[in-house]
Amino acid sequence: MKLSRKRARAQTLKLPATAPRNPLVAPALQRKAGAHRKSNKALRRGVRSTKPSE
């Protein structure tokens, strides 16, 4: 036998096609708003620090 026939052929894996990504998801995730007011913890801290010390 020739050397070329003895060598195993490389097999390619056939994977199932994946669904395309939604192009609107990434920009929407960046637009998510955060809190629009101070947290309760920050408010308590502010009240404590603005009291006049006697």
N, C-alpha and C positions, 0 to 999 in steps of 0.2 A: 504494500500500500504506500501511496505517496504521503509525505509528511502533512500536506494540507488537508487530507481526508481524516487523518487521525486527530487533528486538533478540534476541540469542541467549539461549536459556534456560540457566540455571545447571544444570550436571549434577552429580549427587551420585555420589561414588565408592562402590562397593559392595565392601567388603573382606571377606575370609573371616573367619568367626567364630574368635576365638582361644580356646584352652582356658582354663578358669578357673584361677587360681592356687591352689596347694595351701595352705590356711590353716595347716597344721602346720609349714611350712618355716621361716617367719620366727622363731617362738618357739624352734624347735630350734636355729637358728643362734646365737641369743643364749645358749643354755644350754651351748654347747660349753666344756668345761673347759680350762684352761691347764695349765702344768706344775705339779706338786705338790711339786717339790723344787728346790733351787737348781741352776743350770746348772753344768757343769764349770768354766766360766770363772770364775764367782762363787766356787766352792770354791777354785780355785787362788789367786785374788786374796785370799781370806780367810786362807789358809795363809800367804801371803807377809806379810800385814799383822800377823799375830799373833805372828810370830817375835820373840823378844827381841833387840834390837840390842845388840851388844857393843862 
